[in-house]
Amino acid sequence: MPRRAGLDPQIVVQAAAELVDREGVEALTLAALAAHFKVAVPSLYNHVGGLPGLQHQLALLGRRQLTQALGRSVMGKAGDDAVIAMASAYRTYVKEHPGVYACSLRAPARDDAESIAVEAEAVEITFKALAYYDLHDDMALHMVRVFRSMVHGFTTLEVAGGFGLPLSLDESFRLLVQSYIQALAAQANRA
């Protein structure tokens, strides 16, 4: 097959992102991408480091996009408003990019400085959003983990169709976030 003009790593990663968001992570193969671009599989190795390299790039893309969404969501907000905005942005991102999000879940390797930096930025954004509650030391990190776990759990169940009862998911999510805010306030009162 002739090499497609204009093919570059960014285009390959974007096509892979669209594929995993549309069909799920298990659909990601170099053969599927090669067919999409009408190139031979070995041609993709010129642009990504095989399937592991592509998976790494998708994980990095997901981390960057989610971090950017979180950062934008809290601009000019503090306290409860910041937490609500951040939770909503997280949920929206997962719903819009379920495959890319799934690629980004595993903690980065210790030698993956770029991914570690992006994850540190996401944690810092969350720390700043929670600063209003004046949490101290380890409790602040615990509450960052609780936030991630809470929103991740709800949204991954939602995306997977795990809520089958005819009841408002938006209301359930609102109640979940409100419970988290109450937990933050309770921890702040203990300090």
Backbone as a ProteinNet text record, in pm:
[ID]
protein_1_A
[PRIMARY]
MPRRAGLDPQIVVQAAAELVDREGVEALTLAALAAHFKVAVPSLYNHVGGLPGLQHQLALLGRRQLTQALGRSVMGKAGDDAVIAMASAYRTYVKEHPGVYACSLRAPARDDAESIAVEAEAVEITFKALAYYDLHDDMALHMVRVFRSMVHGFTTLEVAGGFGLPLSLDESFRLLVQSYIQALAAQANRA
[TERTIARY]
84	0	87.8	49.7	128.6	109.2	213.7	207.7	119.9	31.1	-61	12.2	1.2	64.5	-2	78.7	24.9	3.7	39.2	23.9	136.1	99.7	199.1	150.1	237	196.6	67.6	50.3	-68.8	-196	-189.6	-305.6	-336.1	-232.3	-252	-313.8	-263.2	-315.9	-460.7	-489.2	-626.4	-722.9	-681.4	-766.6	-785.7	-680.2	-690.1	-785.1	-777.9	-867	-1012.5	-1038.1	-1175.3	-1223.5	-1133.4	-1167.7	-1203.7	-1119.4	-1147.3	-1267.7	-1291.7	-1410.9	-1538.4	-1529.1	-1645.6	-1669.5	-1560.8	-1576	-1519.8	-1449.4	-1391.6	-1244.7	-1175.3	-1031.4	-995.1	-1079.1	-1049.7	-1048.8	-1104.9	-1105.9	-975.4	-888.9	-764.8	-664.2	-639.8	-534.9	-464.8	-342.1	-270.7	-334.6	-388	-454.3	-576	-654.7	-772.1	-729.7	-624.3	-576.8	-517.2	-442.8	-384.1	-494.6	-600.1	-712.6	-778.6	-792.3	-850.7	-771	-639.2	-552.6	-515.5	-557.2	-523.9	-371.9	-305.6	-161.3	-133.7	-13.7	27.8	58.3	34.3	59.2	200.5	304.5	439.4	458.3	377.4	387.1	354.7	270.3	233.8	350.7	444.5	560.8	647.3	630.8	701	645	524.9	454.4	428.5	417	396.4	480.1	518.4	602.2	522.7	457.3	375.7	255.1	188.2	69.4	103.1	213.1	245.9	270	337.1	361	231.8	142.4	13.4	-69.8	-69.4	-142.7	-87.9	43.2	104.6	59.3	57.9	15.9	-131.1	-214.5	-355.6	-372.2	-294.5	-300.3	-258.4	-152.6	-105.4	-209.2	-269.8	-374.8	-490.3	-534.2	-644.3	-609.2	-488.7	-445.7	-443.8	-389.9	-384	-523.1	-608.5	-741.9	-821.4	-816.3	-890.8	-834.3	-703.9	-641.8	-682.9	-683.2	-725.2	-871.5	-956.2	-1098.6	-1118	-1044.2	-1054.4	-1007.5	-895.6	-842.7	-939.8	-997.6	-1094.7	-1218.1	-1258.9	-1384	-1377.6	-1260.9	-1252.1	-1208.7	-1182	-1140	-1243.2	-1198	-1284.1	-1382.2	-1365.3	-1457.4	-1381.6	-1455.5	-1396.2	-1502.2	-1454.6	-1545.1	-1636.3	-1760.9	-1858.5	-1873.7	-1874.4	-1889.9	-1776.5	-1655.5	-1540.6	-1552.6	-1592.5	-1606.1	-1714.4	-1827.1	-1937.5	-1892.8	-1825	-1779	-1676.5	-1586.7	-1483.6	-1546	-1639	-1705.8	-1783	-1849.4	-1925.3	-1833.2	-1720.9	-1625.2	-1567.2	-1536.5	-1482.1	-1584.4	-1707.2	-1813.9	-1834.4	-1838.1	-1856	-1742.5	-1619.7	-1505.9	-1517.7	-1548.8	-1558.4	-1670.4	-1781.4	-1892.7	-1858.1	-1782.6	-1746.5	-1629.1	-1541.4	-1419.6	-1398.7	-1495.8	-1484.6	-1363.9	-1328.6	-1215.2	-1082.2	-1065.1	-940.2	-925.8	-1035.1	-1030.8	-985.9	-1043.1	-1006.3	-857.3	-800.9	-657.2	-570	-624.9	-545.1	-552.6	-619.8	-646.3	-526.6	-445.7	-332.2	-229.6	-174.4	-70.3	47	106.3	217.4	339.6	421.1	547.6	636	723.4	808.3	901.6	930.8	1020	943.7	811.9	728.8	707.9	809.9	809.8	695.6	665.1	559.6	423.3	389.9	261.5	256.6	366.7	372.4	348.7	405.8	387.7	241.9	178.3	37.5	-50.3	-24.6	-103.4	-81.5	41.4	70.2	-7.4	-18.3	-94.9	-242.7	-298.2	-438.8	-459.8	-366.9	-375.8	-365.9	-276.9	-260	-386.9	-449.9	-576.7	-679.9	-686.2	-783.1	-748.5	-619.2	-577.3	-622.3	-601.3	-640	-791	-865.6	-1011.8	-1058.4	-982.4	-1019.7	-958.4	-874.4	-807	-906.8	-1020	-1125.5	-1161.2	-1150.9	-1191.6	-1081.8	-966.4	-854.9	-819.7	-808.1	-768.8	-618.2	-570.9	-428.9	-363.6	-242.2	-150.6	-217.4	-211.3	-260.2	-409.5	-487.6	-632.4	-664	-588.4	-611.4	-591.6	-485.6	-461.2	-568.3	-609.4	-717.7	-843.4	-875	-997.2	-984.1	-862.3	-840.2	-868.3	-818.4	-843.1	-991.9	-1057.5	-1201	-1276.3	-1236.9	-1301.3	-1288.3	-1165.6	-1141.9	-1220.5	-1215.8	-1285.7	-1436.2	-1489.1	-1632.3	-1677.8	-1611.8	-1654.9	-1624.7	-1509.6	-1475.1	-1578.4	-1609	-1703.1	-1838.4	-1890.9	-2022.6	-2021.4	-1923.7	-1925.6	-1893.3	-1805.6	-1777.3	-1897.5	-1968.7	-2093.7	-2196	-2204.6	-2298.7	-2267.7	-2142.6	-2102.4	-2124.3	-2104.3	-2120.9	-2267.2	-2357.9	-2499	-2534.3	-2457.6	-2475.5	-2590.9	-2656.6	-2772.4	-2897.2	-2969.3	-3081.6	-3216.4	-3226.7	-3356.2	-3390.9	-3519.4	-3561.9	-3567.7	-3450.5	-3437.8	-3329.6	-3343.4	-3251.5	-3107.3	-3019.2	-2877.2	-2818.4	-2868.2	-2819.2	-2847.3	-2965.8	-3000.3	-2915.3	-2894.4	-2808.7	-2667.9	-2617.1	-2483	-2477.3	-2580.8	-2586.7	-2582.8	-2658.4	-2661.2	-2525.1	-2458.1	-2325.9	-2225.7	-2224.3	-2130.9	-2164.3	-2292.6	-2332.8	-2286.1	-2292.1	-2242.7	-2092.7	-2020.2	-1876.1	-1847.5	-1922.6	-1904.7	-1931	-2031.2	-2058.5	-1943.4	-1883.9	-1768.1	-1648.8	-1631.2	-1523.9	-1545.1	-1666.6	-1697.4	-1674.7	-1712.1	-1692.1	-1543.1	-1462.1	-1317.8	-1257.2	-1308.1	-1258.8	-1288.9	-1404.2	-1442.2	-1356.8	-1294.4	-1209.8	-1072.6	-1032.9	-896.5	-881.1
-118.2	0	123.6	224	346.5	421	492.6	571	692.7	716.5	828	957.8	1053.1	1183	1253.3	1321.8	1400.4	1323.1	1197.7	1118.2	1154.4	1187.5	1219.9	1166.2	1168.3	1111.2	1170.3	1299.7	1363.9	1314	1298.9	1249.9	1105	1024.2	883.7	874.1	952.5	949.3	1000	1102.9	1154.8	1049.1	979.6	873.5	761.1	728.1	625.1	670.2	797	851.1	841	876.3	867.1	722	631.4	489.9	438.3	466.2	413	480.8	607.8	673.9	617.4	579.6	527.7	379.3	298.7	153.5	87.2	162.7	106.9	73.8	65.1	42.5	-90.5	-191.5	-322.3	-320.6	-218.8	-208.2	-151.3	-102.8	-40.5	-145	-147.2	-231.2	-150.3	-185.9	-119.8	-154.7	-273.6	-313.8	-225.5	-194.6	-108.9	31.1	83	216.6	215.4	113.3	103.4	99.7	24.3	19.1	156.2	226.4	360	454.7	446.6	535	477.4	353.2	285	275.8	231.9	209.4	71	23.5	-103.7	-81.4	-183.7	-173.5	-123.7	-176.3	-128.3	22.4	81.8	226.7	306.7	250.9	321.7	331.2	236.6	239.1	362	425.5	550.5	665.8	647	756.1	731	604.5	569.3	445.8	428.3	315.3	188.7	145.9	25.9	48.4	-58.5	-48.1	7.9	-33.9	26	177.2	220.3	363.8	439.9	381.6	443.9	450.2	343.4	342.4	448.5	464.1	568	706.4	728.8	859.7	887.2	785	803.4	834.9	767.6	795	938.7	982.6	1119.9	1219.7	1190.8	1277.4	1289	1176.5	1178.9	1258.8	1240.9	1316.4	1465.9	1502.3	1645.1	1704.6	1636.5	1689.9	1703.8	1603.6	1611.6	1721.3	1733.4	1838	1975.8	1993.4	2121.7	2150.5	2049.2	2067.6	2105.5	2040.8	2073.8	2216.4	2253.6	2388.3	2495.4	2474.6	2571.7	2580.5	2467.4	2464.2	2546	2557.2	2625	2770.6	2816.9	2957.3	3051.2	3134	3232.7	3177.2	3052.7	2991.8	2948.4	2937	2890.8	2812.6	2735.6	2665.1	2567.5	2562.8	2469	2484.9	2609.2	2633	2570	2576.5	2517.2	2364.9	2306.7	2160.6	2113.3	2180.8	2144.4	2156.4	2265.2	2286.8	2180.6	2149.6	2050.9	1912.2	1874.9	1745.4	1737.9	1844.5	1848.3	1837.9	1908.4	1902.7	1762.6	1700.2	1563.7	1468.8	1478.6	1391.1	1411.8	1535.4	1566	1508.1	1523.4	1469.9	1318.7	1248.3	1102.1	1061.1	1130.6	1097.6	1125.2	1229.7	1265	1184	1137.3	1065.7	939.4	848.4	731.6	643	627.9	542.6	604.1	730.9	800	808	835.8	839.2	704.4	597.2	463	436.3	488.9	471	541.8	642.8	727.3	688.9	580.4	549	496.8	416.7	358	466.6	461.2	557.8	545.3	657.4	651.6	581.7	529.4	467.6	573.1	530.2	623.7	704.5	652.3	724.7	806.9	815.7	891.5	1032.8	1114.4	1249	1335.2	1322.6	1406.5	1374.2	1246.5	1207.9	1242.1	1222.5	1254.9	1404.1	1486.3	1631.5	1670.9	1609.2	1640.3	1595.7	1477.8	1430.8	1520.3	1565.8	1656.2	1786.7	1832.4	1955	1934.7	1819.7	1790.7	1786.6	1724.7	1719.5	1860.3	1940.9	2079.1	2161.1	2143.7	2213	2173.3	2044.8	1997.7	2049.3	2048.7	2106.5	2251.9	2328.4	2470.4	2485.7	2400	2407.4	2372.8	2285.1	2244.3	2333.5	2427.8	2514.5	2590.1	2623.4	2693.2	2619.7	2488.5	2407.7	2393.7	2451.4	2456.4	2318.4	2222.2	2087.6	2086.2	1998.3	1997.3	1866.5	1880	1770.2	1652.5	1537.2	1414.5	1420.2	1490.1	1494.8	1559.4	1658.7	1721.2	1619	1541.4	1439.5	1330.7	1291.2	1192.5	1244.2	1370.4	1425.1	1443.2	1463.1	1463.2	1322.8	1221.9	1083.2	1049.7	1094.2	1068.2	1133.9	1256.6	1326.3	1245	1205.7	1129.9	999.5	928.6	800.6	817.8	921.1	948	974.9	1068.6	1106.5	993.3	930.9	818.5	707.3	668.9	559.3	587.5	704.8	738.6	742.1	813.3	833.8	706.4	623.1	499.7	405.4	403.1	326.8	385.9	517.6	584.9	553.6	567.3	542.5	396.6	306.2	163.2	119.3	212.6	176.8	105.1	133	63.5	111.5	217.6	266.8	243	136.7	99.9	152.1	200.2	245.7	382.1	405.8	532.3	645.9	690	795.7	890.5	1017.8	1118.8	1095.5	1071.6	1058.3	1191.8	1300.3	1432.5	1458.5	1419.4	1438.8	1348.6	1225.2	1134.8	1192.2	1245.6	1302.2	1426.2	1508.7	1627.5	1588	1487.5	1440.4	1384.7	1313.7	1259.4	1371.7	1471	1583.1	1661.8	1678.7	1750.4	1674.8	1542.9	1462.9	1481.9	1489.1	1513.1	1650.4	1750.3	1885.6	1886	1813	1802.8	1734.6	1634.9	1568.4	1663.8	1745.7	1846.2	1942.9	1989.4	2084.1	2019.4	1894	1824	1810.7	1780.3	1769.4	1905	2009.4	2144.7	2183.3	2143.7	2176.1	2104.7	1993	1917.6	1981.1	2062.9	2120.1	2221.8
0	0	0	-74	-72.3	59.1	101.1	224	201.6	293.8	282.2	313	223.3	243.8	361.8	441.7	552.2	680.4	682.5	803	900.5	1023.5	1125.8	1260.4	1362.3	1491.6	1547.7	1536.4	1591.5	1521.7	1390.7	1316.2	1353.8	1369.7	1407.3	1547	1641.4	1778.1	1779.9	1702.5	1697.5	1641.9	1536.4	1480.7	1582.6	1655	1758.7	1869.4	1906.1	2009.1	1964.9	1841.7	1790.1	1788.4	1752.1	1749	1888.4	1988.9	2123.3	2186.7	2154.3	2207.9	2145.8	2020.2	1947.7	1976.8	1978.8	1983	2107.8	2191.4	2312.5	2295.3	2407.1	2408.3	2341.3	2359.3	2302.1	2148.9	2087	1940.4	1884.5	1972.7	1927.6	1881.3	1752.6	1694.6	1586.7	1562	1453	1319.2	1307.5	1183.2	1155.2	1258.9	1240.2	1196.7	1258.2	1219.5	1079.8	1047.8	914	809	834.8	741	728	840.2	838.3	747.1	756.5	677.9	541.1	516.5	391	371.2	478.7	475.4	531.8	509.7	569.1	717.6	798.2	942.3	971.9	906.7	938.8	916.6	830.4	807.9	933.4	1019.6	1142	1239.2	1229.3	1317.7	1292.4	1176.8	1149.4	1233.4	1288.4	1355.8	1504	1541.7	1682.5	1712.2	1834	1874.4	1891.5	1785	1792.7	1882	1917.2	2002	2140.7	2205.2	2335.8	2326.7	2222	2204.7	2182.9	2105.4	2079.7	2207.6	2284.3	2411.2	2506.1	2508	2591.4	2546.2	2415.8	2364.1	2394.1	2388.1	2422.7	2571.3	2655.3	2799.8	2827.4	2762.9	2780.7	2729.8	2615.6	2561.5	2660.5	2714.4	2811.1	2935	2985.5	3104.1	3074.8	2959.9	2923.5	2909	2834.5	2810.4	2938.9	3024.5	3150.2	3238.7	3245.5	3326.6	3275.4	3144.9	3087.8	3119.7	3109.6	3140.8	3287.7	3376.5	3518.6	3544.1	3483.4	3501.5	3454.1	3336.5	3283.5	3373.1	3428.4	3505.3	3633.4	3694.2	3823.6	3813.3	3693.2	3676.2	3738.4	3830.7	3892.6	3994.1	4033	4129.2	4253.7	4362.7	4488.3	4565.4	4661.8	4751.7	4680.6	4725.5	4670.9	4519.8	4471.7	4327.9	4248.4	4299.5	4231.2	4229.7	4340.5	4347.6	4251	4249.8	4159.9	4013.9	3980.3	3842.9	3801.8	3892.3	3863.2	3843.7	3928.5	3915.8	3784.2	3749.6	3624.5	3503.4	3506.8	3396.1	3382	3492.8	3491.8	3429.3	3476.1	3425	3276	3234.1	3092.2	3008.9	3057.4	2982.6	2965.2	3071.9	3064.3	2968.3	2971.6	2882.6	2736.5	2711.1	2573.9	2521.1	2609.5	2569.1	2652.6	2651.2	2739.6	2709.5	2584.7	2549.5	2586.1	2551.9	2585.4	2736.9	2805.6	2951.7	3007.5	2954.6	3002.3	2982	2875.5	2849.4	2952.7	3017.4	3106.5	3253.7	3286.3	3426.8	3504.9	3442.9	3514.5	3546.3	3665.9	3703.9	3606.8	3570	3474.1	3532.5	3443.5	3485.2	3550.8	3638.3	3713.5	3624.5	3506	3414.7	3310.8	3323.2	3230	3284	3270.2	3328.9	3276.8	3150	3091.6	3152.4	3161.6	3221.5	3370	3438.7	3581.4	3602.2	3516.9	3528.1	3504.6	3406.2	3377.6	3494	3548.6	3662.8	3785	3804.5	3916.3	3899.4	3776.5	3750.6	3784.6	3748.9	3781.2	3932.2	4003	4148.8	4207.2	4153.3	4201.9	4178.8	4063.7	4036.8	4141.4	4171.2	4270.2	4409	4445.3	4573.9	4584.8	4480.1	4483.2	4496.9	4428.2	4439.3	4580.3	4647.9	4783.4	4891.6	4853	4950.7	5038.1	4984.4	5056.8	5186.9	5186.2	5301.2	5405.5	5378.6	5473.7	5530.3	5439.9	5480.7	5501.1	5585	5616.1	5572.9	5523.2	5495.9	5426	5490.9	5428.2	5397.3	5480	5456.9	5322.1	5282.8	5152.4	5040.8	5049.6	4947.3	4951.9	5071.1	5081.7	5011.1	5030.3	4971.4	4819.8	4770.5	4625.3	4570.7	4639.1	4596.5	4603.4	4708.4	4722	4607.1	4572.4	4460.8	4331.8	4301.6	4177.5	4179	4288.3	4298.4	4282.8	4344.4	4340	4196.3	4130.9	3996.3	3897.2	3912	3824.5	3835.9	3957.7	3978	3916.5	3942.8	3890.7	3738.7	3682.9	3537.1	3459.7	3511.5	3438.1	3443	3554.6	3558.9	3462	3458.8	3369.2	3222.7	3184.1	3045.5	3007.2	3101.8	3074.7	3077.9	3107.3	3114.6	3243.8	3348.6	3475.1	3560.6	3519.7	3594.2	3509.4	3537.9	3453.6	3498.6	3619.9	3669.2	3610	3584.3	3523.7	3626.5	3666.9	3766	3717.6	3743	3690.9	3734.9	3637.6	3667.8	3711.6	3655.2	3695.1	3842.7	3887.9	4028.5	4117.6	4076.4	4153.8	4164.2	4053.6	4053.6	4143	4136.5	4221.7	4368.9	4405	4544.5	4586.1	4495.6	4524.2	4550.9	4463.7	4480.1	4606.5	4634.2	4755.6	4880.1	4877.2	4990.3	5009.1	4898.6	4904.7	4964.3	4923.6	4977.6	5128.5	5171.5	5315.1	5388	5326	5386.2	5394.8	5291.5	5296	5412	5425.2	5533.9	5669.1	5683.5	5809.7	5842	5742.5	5763.7	5797.4	5734.6	5762.3	5906	5955.5	6092.2	6195.7	6158.3	6250.3	6266.1	6169.2	6172	6282.3
[MASK]
+++++++++++++++++++++++++++++++++++++++++++++++++++++++++++++++++++++++++++++++++++++++++++++++++++++++++++++++++++++++++++++++++++++++++++++++++++++++++++++++++++++++++++++++++++++++++++++++

